[in-house]
Amino acid sequence: MINYKVIIPLVIGIFVWQGVADAASISSRVRILESKISKQNFKIKQSMGINSLQSAKVDKSLVKIKALEKKVNRLLKSSKKAKIKAGRLDKRYAYP
């Protein structure tokens, strides 16, 4: 005959063991996903830092370019004024 004292605990043990295995599987998946998330978080923070440094460099360069544009504009204005003043001079030439 079938020994129920052995079979019932065995079946219950198999179901419990299956639950434990499922929980272990889920926890290992969670750990793997957490490690992937932490790596991505590190990469995102690193890229944000690099991006902020590059934007600061761009801003400094723009300031320098604007200063140079102002200087060029001043030089152009002064050269136009000099041409106008030179044009006002009497340029008549008389041969002896």
Jmol script that loads the backbone (N, CA, C; Angstrom):
load data "model"
ATOM      1  N   MET A   1       0.811  -1.165   0.000  1.00  0.00           N
ATOM      2  CA  MET A   1       0.000   0.000   0.000  1.00  0.00           C
ATOM      3  C   MET A   1       0.879   1.263   0.000  1.00  0.00           C
ATOM      4  N   ILE A   2       0.207   2.329  -0.263  1.00  0.00           N
ATOM      5  CA  ILE A   2       0.898   3.609  -0.359  1.00  0.00           C
ATOM      6  C   ILE A   2       1.084   4.150   1.052  1.00  0.00           C
ATOM      7  N   ASN A   3       2.283   4.558   1.317  1.00  0.00           N
ATOM      8  CA  ASN A   3       2.616   5.104   2.625  1.00  0.00           C
ATOM      9  C   ASN A   3       2.371   6.605   2.598  1.00  0.00           C
ATOM     10  N   TYR A   4       1.225   7.035   3.141  1.00  0.00           N
ATOM     11  CA  TYR A   4       0.836   8.432   3.115  1.00  0.00           C
ATOM     12  C   TYR A   4       1.714   9.290   4.022  1.00  0.00           C
ATOM     13  N   LYS A   5       2.338   8.705   5.007  1.00  0.00           N
ATOM     14  CA  LYS A   5       3.189   9.468   5.914  1.00  0.00           C
ATOM     15  C   LYS A   5       4.427   9.993   5.191  1.00  0.00           C
ATOM     16  N   VAL A   6       4.821   9.352   4.111  1.00  0.00           N
ATOM     17  CA  VAL A   6       6.010   9.773   3.363  1.00  0.00           C
ATOM     18  C   VAL A   6       5.603  10.632   2.161  1.00  0.00           C
ATOM     19  N   ILE A   7       4.540  10.261   1.491  1.00  0.00           N
ATOM     20  CA  ILE A   7       4.160  10.935   0.251  1.00  0.00           C
ATOM     21  C   ILE A   7       3.635  12.344   0.522  1.00  0.00           C
ATOM     22  N   ILE A   8       2.800  12.529   1.527  1.00  0.00           N
ATOM     23  CA  ILE A   8       2.225  13.851   1.807  1.00  0.00           C
ATOM     24  C   ILE A   8       3.310  14.860   2.179  1.00  0.00           C
ATOM     25  N   PRO A   9       4.221  14.562   3.088  1.00  0.00           N
ATOM     26  CA  PRO A   9       5.284  15.535   3.369  1.00  0.00           C
ATOM     27  C   PRO A   9       6.185  15.768   2.154  1.00  0.00           C
ATOM     28  N   LEU A  10       6.383  14.737   1.326  1.00  0.00           N
ATOM     29  CA  LEU A  10       7.202  14.885   0.129  1.00  0.00           C
ATOM     30  C   LEU A  10       6.557  15.850  -0.863  1.00  0.00           C
ATOM     31  N   VAL A  11       5.273  15.724  -1.088  1.00  0.00           N
ATOM     32  CA  VAL A  11       4.562  16.624  -2.002  1.00  0.00           C
ATOM     33  C   VAL A  11       4.553  18.051  -1.447  1.00  0.00           C
ATOM     34  N   ILE A  12       4.298  18.161  -0.156  1.00  0.00           N
ATOM     35  CA  ILE A  12       4.306  19.496   0.470  1.00  0.00           C
ATOM     36  C   ILE A  12       5.701  20.102   0.385  1.00  0.00           C
ATOM     37  N   GLY A  13       6.718  19.291   0.604  1.00  0.00           N
ATOM     38  CA  GLY A  13       8.098  19.762   0.507  1.00  0.00           C
ATOM     39  C   GLY A  13       8.448  20.222  -0.898  1.00  0.00           C
ATOM     40  N   ILE A  14       7.943  19.503  -1.900  1.00  0.00           N
ATOM     41  CA  ILE A  14       8.210  19.899  -3.286  1.00  0.00           C
ATOM     42  C   ILE A  14       7.574  21.255  -3.581  1.00  0.00           C
ATOM     43  N   PHE A  15       6.342  21.458  -3.127  1.00  0.00           N
ATOM     44  CA  PHE A  15       5.690  22.756  -3.357  1.00  0.00           C
ATOM     45  C   PHE A  15       6.414  23.889  -2.625  1.00  0.00           C
ATOM     46  N   VAL A  16       6.842  23.616  -1.400  1.00  0.00           N
ATOM     47  CA  VAL A  16       7.573  24.636  -0.639  1.00  0.00           C
ATOM     48  C   VAL A  16       8.910  24.928  -1.319  1.00  0.00           C
ATOM     49  N   TRP A  17       9.599  23.879  -1.739  1.00  0.00           N
ATOM     50  CA  TRP A  17      10.897  24.050  -2.402  1.00  0.00           C
ATOM     51  C   TRP A  17      10.730  24.842  -3.702  1.00  0.00           C
ATOM     52  N   GLN A  18       9.651  24.613  -4.432  1.00  0.00           N
ATOM     53  CA  GLN A  18       9.381  25.365  -5.664  1.00  0.00           C
ATOM     54  C   GLN A  18       9.180  26.847  -5.362  1.00  0.00           C
ATOM     55  N   GLY A  19       8.489  27.152  -4.291  1.00  0.00           N
ATOM     56  CA  GLY A  19       8.294  28.549  -3.885  1.00  0.00           C
ATOM     57  C   GLY A  19       9.599  29.215  -3.512  1.00  0.00           C
ATOM     58  N   VAL A  20      10.451  28.464  -2.799  1.00  0.00           N
ATOM     59  CA  VAL A  20      11.761  29.001  -2.415  1.00  0.00           C
ATOM     60  C   VAL A  20      12.602  29.258  -3.666  1.00  0.00           C
ATOM     61  N   ALA A  21      12.557  28.340  -4.606  1.00  0.00           N
ATOM     62  CA  ALA A  21      13.329  28.492  -5.843  1.00  0.00           C
ATOM     63  C   ALA A  21      12.827  29.703  -6.637  1.00  0.00           C
ATOM     64  N   ASP A  22      11.510  29.872  -6.697  1.00  0.00           N
ATOM     65  CA  ASP A  22      10.956  31.040  -7.391  1.00  0.00           C
ATOM     66  C   ASP A  22      11.390  32.338  -6.719  1.00  0.00           C
ATOM     67  N   ALA A  23      11.368  32.368  -5.413  1.00  0.00           N
ATOM     68  CA  ALA A  23      11.782  33.571  -4.675  1.00  0.00           C
ATOM     69  C   ALA A  23      13.258  33.861  -4.907  1.00  0.00           C
ATOM     70  N   ALA A  24      14.076  32.819  -4.909  1.00  0.00           N
ATOM     71  CA  ALA A  24      15.504  33.010  -5.153  1.00  0.00           C
ATOM     72  C   ALA A  24      15.738  33.523  -6.571  1.00  0.00           C
ATOM     73  N   SER A  25      14.975  32.997  -7.507  1.00  0.00           N
ATOM     74  CA  SER A  25      15.097  33.448  -8.887  1.00  0.00           C
ATOM     75  C   SER A  25      14.717  34.913  -9.016  1.00  0.00           C
ATOM     76  N   ILE A  26      13.645  35.294  -8.352  1.00  0.00           N
ATOM     77  CA  ILE A  26      13.205  36.687  -8.401  1.00  0.00           C
ATOM     78  C   ILE A  26      14.231  37.601  -7.749  1.00  0.00           C
ATOM     79  N   SER A  27      14.763  37.183  -6.621  1.00  0.00           N
ATOM     80  CA  SER A  27      15.734  38.036  -5.931  1.00  0.00           C
ATOM     81  C   SER A  27      17.013  38.181  -6.749  1.00  0.00           C
ATOM     82  N   SER A  28      17.435  37.121  -7.427  1.00  0.00           N
ATOM     83  CA  SER A  28      18.637  37.247  -8.261  1.00  0.00           C
ATOM     84  C   SER A  28      18.371  38.162  -9.450  1.00  0.00           C
ATOM     85  N   ARG A  29      17.181  38.105 -10.012  1.00  0.00           N
ATOM     86  CA  ARG A  29      16.835  39.018 -11.105  1.00  0.00           C
ATOM     87  C   ARG A  29      16.824  40.456 -10.626  1.00  0.00           C
ATOM     88  N   VAL A  30      16.303  40.655  -9.425  1.00  0.00           N
ATOM     89  CA  VAL A  30      16.270  42.009  -8.866  1.00  0.00           C
ATOM     90  C   VAL A  30      17.679  42.528  -8.652  1.00  0.00           C
ATOM     91  N   ARG A  31      18.570  41.704  -8.134  1.00  0.00           N
ATOM     92  CA  ARG A  31      19.960  42.126  -7.930  1.00  0.00           C
ATOM     93  C   ARG A  31      20.627  42.471  -9.255  1.00  0.00           C
ATOM     94  N   ILE A  32      20.386  41.669 -10.278  1.00  0.00           N
ATOM     95  CA  ILE A  32      20.967  41.943 -11.588  1.00  0.00           C
ATOM     96  C   ILE A  32      20.455  43.269 -12.130  1.00  0.00           C
ATOM     97  N   LEU A  33      19.149  43.498 -12.013  1.00  0.00           N
ATOM     98  CA  LEU A  33      18.588  44.759 -12.491  1.00  0.00           C
ATOM     99  C   LEU A  33      19.100  45.957 -11.693  1.00  0.00           C
ATOM    100  N   GLU A  34      19.252  45.779 -10.379  1.00  0.00           N
ATOM    101  CA  GLU A  34      19.796  46.868  -9.565  1.00  0.00           C
ATOM    102  C   GLU A  34      21.208  47.211  -9.967  1.00  0.00           C
ATOM    103  N   SER A  35      22.026  46.202 -10.258  1.00  0.00           N
ATOM    104  CA  SER A  35      23.396  46.489 -10.683  1.00  0.00           C
ATOM    105  C   SER A  35      23.413  47.197 -12.031  1.00  0.00           C
ATOM    106  N   LYS A  36      22.526  46.794 -12.939  1.00  0.00           N
ATOM    107  CA  LYS A  36      22.454  47.479 -14.234  1.00  0.00           C
ATOM    108  C   LYS A  36      22.004  48.920 -14.070  1.00  0.00           C
ATOM    109  N   ILE A  37      21.050  49.140 -13.181  1.00  0.00           N
ATOM    110  CA  ILE A  37      20.561  50.497 -12.941  1.00  0.00           C
ATOM    111  C   ILE A  37      21.658  51.356 -12.331  1.00  0.00           C
ATOM    112  N   SER A  38      22.411  50.807 -11.405  1.00  0.00           N
ATOM    113  CA  SER A  38      23.473  51.601 -10.780  1.00  0.00           C
ATOM    114  C   SER A  38      24.556  51.946 -11.797  1.00  0.00           C
ATOM    115  N   LYS A  39      24.880  51.022 -12.706  1.00  0.00           N
ATOM    116  CA  LYS A  39      25.866  51.314 -13.752  1.00  0.00           C
ATOM    117  C   LYS A  39      25.354  52.408 -14.678  1.00  0.00           C
ATOM    118  N   GLN A  40      24.092  52.320 -15.066  1.00  0.00           N
ATOM    119  CA  GLN A  40      23.522  53.341 -15.932  1.00  0.00           C
ATOM    120  C   GLN A  40      23.463  54.691 -15.218  1.00  0.00           C
ATOM    121  N   ASN A  41      23.154  54.685 -13.951  1.00  0.00           N
ATOM    122  CA  ASN A  41      23.105  55.921 -13.164  1.00  0.00           C
ATOM    123  C   ASN A  41      24.480  56.572 -13.125  1.00  0.00           C
ATOM    124  N   PHE A  42      25.520  55.769 -12.923  1.00  0.00           N
ATOM    125  CA  PHE A  42      26.883  56.281 -12.905  1.00  0.00           C
ATOM    126  C   PHE A  42      27.241  56.891 -14.252  1.00  0.00           C
ATOM    127  N   LYS A  43      26.896  56.201 -15.346  1.00  0.00           N
ATOM    128  CA  LYS A  43      27.207  56.710 -16.678  1.00  0.00           C
ATOM    129  C   LYS A  43      26.450  58.008 -16.966  1.00  0.00           C
ATOM    130  N   ILE A  44      25.204  58.080 -16.522  1.00  0.00           N
ATOM    131  CA  ILE A  44      24.410  59.290 -16.742  1.00  0.00           C
ATOM    132  C   ILE A  44      25.007  60.468 -15.979  1.00  0.00           C
ATOM    133  N   LYS A  45      25.371  60.247 -14.724  1.00  0.00           N
ATOM    134  CA  LYS A  45      25.974  61.325 -13.941  1.00  0.00           C
ATOM    135  C   LYS A  45      27.294  61.775 -14.544  1.00  0.00           C
ATOM    136  N   GLN A  46      28.084  60.820 -15.014  1.00  0.00           N
ATOM    137  CA  GLN A  46      29.368  61.139 -15.630  1.00  0.00           C
ATOM    138  C   GLN A  46      29.149  61.961 -16.905  1.00  0.00           C
ATOM    139  N   SER A  47      28.210  61.555 -17.728  1.00  0.00           N
ATOM    140  CA  SER A  47      27.954  62.290 -18.970  1.00  0.00           C
ATOM    141  C   SER A  47      27.381  63.678 -18.682  1.00  0.00           C
ATOM    142  N   MET A  48      26.571  63.798 -17.630  1.00  0.00           N
ATOM    143  CA  MET A  48      26.050  65.106 -17.265  1.00  0.00           C
ATOM    144  C   MET A  48      27.179  66.037 -16.814  1.00  0.00           C
ATOM    145  N   GLY A  49      28.135  65.492 -16.079  1.00  0.00           N
ATOM    146  CA  GLY A  49      29.288  66.297 -15.655  1.00  0.00           C
ATOM    147  C   GLY A  49      30.112  66.758 -16.842  1.00  0.00           C
ATOM    148  N   ILE A  50      30.349  65.857 -17.770  1.00  0.00           N
ATOM    149  CA  ILE A  50      31.109  66.212 -18.968  1.00  0.00           C
ATOM    150  C   ILE A  50      30.348  67.248 -19.787  1.00  0.00           C
ATOM    151  N   ASN A  51      29.055  67.061 -19.890  1.00  0.00           N
ATOM    152  CA  ASN A  51      28.227  68.000 -20.641  1.00  0.00           C
ATOM    153  C   ASN A  51      28.258  69.394 -20.021  1.00  0.00           C
ATOM    154  N   SER A  52      28.206  69.464 -18.706  1.00  0.00           N
ATOM    155  CA  SER A  52      28.238  70.770 -18.039  1.00  0.00           C
ATOM    156  C   SER A  52      29.595  71.449 -18.236  1.00  0.00           C
ATOM    157  N   LEU A  53      30.681  70.670 -18.213  1.00  0.00           N
ATOM    158  CA  LEU A  53      32.006  71.244 -18.462  1.00  0.00           C
ATOM    159  C   LEU A  53      32.104  71.777 -19.882  1.00  0.00           C
ATOM    160  N   GLN A  54      31.578  71.023 -20.832  1.00  0.00           N
ATOM    161  CA  GLN A  54      31.625  71.467 -22.220  1.00  0.00           C
ATOM    162  C   GLN A  54      30.778  72.715 -22.433  1.00  0.00           C
ATOM    163  N   SER A  55      29.632  72.781 -21.800  1.00  0.00           N
ATOM    164  CA  SER A  55      28.796  73.970 -21.950  1.00  0.00           C
ATOM    165  C   SER A  55      29.476  75.194 -21.323  1.00  0.00           C
ATOM    166  N   ALA A  56      30.202  74.994 -20.227  1.00  0.00           N
ATOM    167  CA  ALA A  56      30.938  76.103 -19.617  1.00  0.00           C
ATOM    168  C   ALA A  56      32.037  76.596 -20.568  1.00  0.00           C
ATOM    169  N   LYS A  57      32.730  75.662 -21.224  1.00  0.00           N
ATOM    170  CA  LYS A  57      33.759  76.049 -22.185  1.00  0.00           C
ATOM    171  C   LYS A  57      33.152  76.809 -23.360  1.00  0.00           C
ATOM    172  N   VAL A  58      32.003  76.347 -23.817  1.00  0.00           N
ATOM    173  CA  VAL A  58      31.327  77.018 -24.930  1.00  0.00           C
ATOM    174  C   VAL A  58      30.930  78.430 -24.523  1.00  0.00           C
ATOM    175  N   ASP A  59      30.421  78.593 -23.324  1.00  0.00           N
ATOM    176  CA  ASP A  59      30.019  79.919 -22.851  1.00  0.00           C
ATOM    177  C   ASP A  59      31.220  80.866 -22.788  1.00  0.00           C
ATOM    178  N   LYS A  60      32.347  80.361 -22.278  1.00  0.00           N
ATOM    179  CA  LYS A  60      33.556  81.190 -22.217  1.00  0.00           C
ATOM    180  C   LYS A  60      34.009  81.581 -23.615  1.00  0.00           C
ATOM    181  N   SER A  61      33.944  80.637 -24.537  1.00  0.00           N
ATOM    182  CA  SER A  61      34.350  80.929 -25.914  1.00  0.00           C
ATOM    183  C   SER A  61      33.422  81.954 -26.553  1.00  0.00           C
ATOM    184  N   LEU A  62      32.131  81.862 -26.279  1.00  0.00           N
ATOM    185  CA  LEU A  62      31.189  82.841 -26.819  1.00  0.00           C
ATOM    186  C   LEU A  62      31.474  84.239 -26.295  1.00  0.00           C
ATOM    187  N   VAL A  63      31.836  84.333 -25.029  1.00  0.00           N
ATOM    188  CA  VAL A  63      32.164  85.630 -24.453  1.00  0.00           C
ATOM    189  C   VAL A  63      33.382  86.218 -25.158  1.00  0.00           C
ATOM    190  N   LYS A  64      34.394  85.380 -25.405  1.00  0.00           N
ATOM    191  CA  LYS A  64      35.592  85.846 -26.108  1.00  0.00           C
ATOM    192  C   LYS A  64      35.253  86.283 -27.529  1.00  0.00           C
ATOM    193  N   ILE A  65      34.412  85.524 -28.202  1.00  0.00           N
ATOM    194  CA  ILE A  65      34.032  85.864 -29.578  1.00  0.00           C
ATOM    195  C   ILE A  65      33.273  87.185 -29.610  1.00  0.00           C
ATOM    196  N   LYS A  66      32.369  87.398 -28.672  1.00  0.00           N
ATOM    197  CA  LYS A  66      31.620  88.658 -28.637  1.00  0.00           C
ATOM    198  C   LYS A  66      32.550  89.840 -28.384  1.00  0.00           C
ATOM    199  N   ALA A  67      33.546  89.647 -27.518  1.00  0.00           N
ATOM    200  CA  ALA A  67      34.506  90.719 -27.259  1.00  0.00           C
ATOM    201  C   ALA A  67      35.298  91.029 -28.533  1.00  0.00           C
ATOM    202  N   LEU A  68      35.693  90.010 -29.258  1.00  0.00           N
ATOM    203  CA  LEU A  68      36.418  90.227 -30.510  1.00  0.00           C
ATOM    204  C   LEU A  68      35.538  90.914 -31.551  1.00  0.00           C
ATOM    205  N   GLU A  69      34.276  90.551 -31.606  1.00  0.00           N
ATOM    206  CA  GLU A  69      33.360  91.208 -32.540  1.00  0.00           C
ATOM    207  C   GLU A  69      33.231  92.698 -32.222  1.00  0.00           C
ATOM    208  N   LYS A  70      33.163  93.025 -30.946  1.00  0.00           N
ATOM    209  CA  LYS A  70      33.081  94.432 -30.553  1.00  0.00           C
ATOM    210  C   LYS A  70      34.329  95.196 -30.985  1.00  0.00           C
ATOM    211  N   LYS A  71      35.500  94.563 -30.798  1.00  0.00           N
ATOM    212  CA  LYS A  71      36.746  95.207 -31.209  1.00  0.00           C
ATOM    213  C   LYS A  71      36.778  95.425 -32.715  1.00  0.00           C
ATOM    214  N   VAL A  72      36.341  94.426 -33.470  1.00  0.00           N
ATOM    215  CA  VAL A  72      36.322  94.550 -34.926  1.00  0.00           C
ATOM    216  C   VAL A  72      35.374  95.655 -35.356  1.00  0.00           C
ATOM    217  N   ASN A  73      34.208  95.703 -34.727  1.00  0.00           N
ATOM    218  CA  ASN A  73      33.252  96.762 -35.052  1.00  0.00           C
ATOM    219  C   ASN A  73      33.824  98.150 -34.743  1.00  0.00           C
ATOM    220  N   ARG A  74      34.517  98.277 -33.622  1.00  0.00           N
ATOM    221  CA  ARG A  74      35.144  99.554 -33.282  1.00  0.00           C
ATOM    222  C   ARG A  74      36.196  99.944 -34.313  1.00  0.00           C
ATOM    223  N   LEU A  75      37.000  98.952 -34.730  1.00  0.00           N
ATOM    224  CA  LEU A  75      38.032  99.228 -35.731  1.00  0.00           C
ATOM    225  C   LEU A  75      37.404  99.633 -37.061  1.00  0.00           C
ATOM    226  N   LEU A  76      36.327  98.959 -37.441  1.00  0.00           N
ATOM    227  CA  LEU A  76      35.662  99.309 -38.692  1.00  0.00           C
ATOM    228  C   LEU A  76      35.092 100.719 -38.636  1.00  0.00           C
ATOM    229  N   LYS A  77      34.488 101.069 -37.512  1.00  0.00           N
ATOM    230  CA  LYS A  77      33.938 102.417 -37.363  1.00  0.00           C
ATOM    231  C   LYS A  77      35.040 103.466 -37.410  1.00  0.00           C
ATOM    232  N   SER A  78      36.141 103.173 -36.731  1.00  0.00           N
ATOM    233  CA  SER A  78      37.243 104.141 -36.721  1.00  0.00           C
ATOM    234  C   SER A  78      37.860 104.267 -38.114  1.00  0.00           C
ATOM    235  N   SER A  79      37.932 103.160 -38.860  1.00  0.00           N
ATOM    236  CA  SER A  79      38.491 103.249 -40.214  1.00  0.00           C
ATOM    237  C   SER A  79      37.542 103.998 -41.139  1.00  0.00           C
ATOM    238  N   LYS A  80      36.239 103.853 -40.959  1.00  0.00           N
ATOM    239  CA  LYS A  80      35.278 104.620 -41.759  1.00  0.00           C
ATOM    240  C   LYS A  80      35.390 106.098 -41.446  1.00  0.00           C
ATOM    241  N   LYS A  81      35.538 106.429 -40.159  1.00  0.00           N
ATOM    242  CA  LYS A  81      35.686 107.829 -39.771  1.00  0.00           C
ATOM    243  C   LYS A  81      36.961 108.411 -40.367  1.00  0.00           C
ATOM    244  N   ALA A  82      38.026 107.618 -40.369  1.00  0.00           N
ATOM    245  CA  ALA A  82      39.290 108.093 -40.937  1.00  0.00           C
ATOM    246  C   ALA A  82      39.145 108.316 -42.436  1.00  0.00           C
ATOM    247  N   LYS A  83      38.432 107.454 -43.127  1.00  0.00           N
ATOM    248  CA  LYS A  83      38.211 107.620 -44.564  1.00  0.00           C
ATOM    249  C   LYS A  83      37.375 108.869 -44.837  1.00  0.00           C
ATOM    250  N   ILE A  84      36.374 109.092 -44.003  1.00  0.00           N
ATOM    251  CA  ILE A  84      35.535 110.271 -44.180  1.00  0.00           C
ATOM    252  C   ILE A  84      36.358 111.534 -43.967  1.00  0.00           C
ATOM    253  N   LYS A  85      37.199 111.530 -42.931  1.00  0.00           N
ATOM    254  CA  LYS A  85      38.048 112.689 -42.668  1.00  0.00           C
ATOM    255  C   LYS A  85      39.046 112.887 -43.803  1.00  0.00           C
ATOM    256  N   ALA A  86      39.574 111.797 -44.310  1.00  0.00           N
ATOM    257  CA  ALA A  86      40.525 111.905 -45.419  1.00  0.00           C
ATOM    258  C   ALA A  86      39.814 112.386 -46.676  1.00  0.00           C
ATOM    259  N   GLY A  87      38.579 112.035 -46.854  1.00  0.00           N
ATOM    260  CA  GLY A  87      37.811 112.483 -48.018  1.00  0.00           C
ATOM    261  C   GLY A  87      37.489 113.956 -47.953  1.00  0.00           C
ATOM    262  N   ARG A  88      37.450 114.547 -46.811  1.00  0.00           N
ATOM    263  CA  ARG A  88      37.143 115.962 -46.631  1.00  0.00           C
ATOM    264  C   ARG A  88      38.353 116.861 -46.913  1.00  0.00           C
ATOM    265  N   LEU A  89      39.520 116.300 -46.943  1.00  0.00           N
ATOM    266  CA  LEU A  89      40.713 117.102 -47.189  1.00  0.00           C
ATOM    267  C   LEU A  89      40.708 117.593 -48.635  1.00  0.00           C
ATOM    268  N   ASP A  90      41.373 118.659 -48.831  1.00  0.00           N
ATOM    269  CA  ASP A  90      41.482 119.208 -50.180  1.00  0.00           C
ATOM    270  C   ASP A  90      42.499 118.377 -50.938  1.00  0.00           C
ATOM    271  N   LYS A  91      42.043 117.732 -51.951  1.00  0.00           N
ATOM    272  CA  LYS A  91      42.922 116.842 -52.695  1.00  0.00           C
ATOM    273  C   LYS A  91      43.332 117.440 -54.039  1.00  0.00           C
ATOM    274  N   ARG A  92      43.120 118.724 -54.148  1.00  0.00           N
ATOM    275  CA  ARG A  92      43.525 119.355 -55.411  1.00  0.00           C
ATOM    276  C   ARG A  92      45.037 119.354 -55.511  1.00  0.00           C
ATOM    277  N   TYR A  93      45.466 119.130 -56.705  1.00  0.00           N
ATOM    278  CA  TYR A  93      46.912 119.112 -56.940  1.00  0.00           C
ATOM    279  C   TYR A  93      47.197 120.049 -58.101  1.00  0.00           C
ATOM    280  N   ALA A  94      48.108 120.877 -57.880  1.00  0.00           N
ATOM    281  CA  ALA A  94      48.459 121.837 -58.929  1.00  0.00           C
ATOM    282  C   ALA A  94      49.854 121.527 -59.444  1.00  0.00           C
ATOM    283  N   TYR A  95      49.956 121.452 -60.737  1.00  0.00           N
ATOM    284  CA  TYR A  95      51.281 121.239 -61.337  1.00  0.00           C
ATOM    285  C   TYR A  95      51.997 122.566 -61.371  1.00  0.00           C
ATOM    286  N   PRO A  96      53.292 122.555 -61.158  1.00  0.00           N
ATOM    287  CA  PRO A  96      54.032 123.822 -61.197  1.00  0.00           C
ATOM    288  C   PRO A  96      54.265 124.337 -62.599  1.00  0.00           C
TER     289      PRO A  96
END
end "model"
wireframe off; spacefill off
backbone 0.3
color backbone group
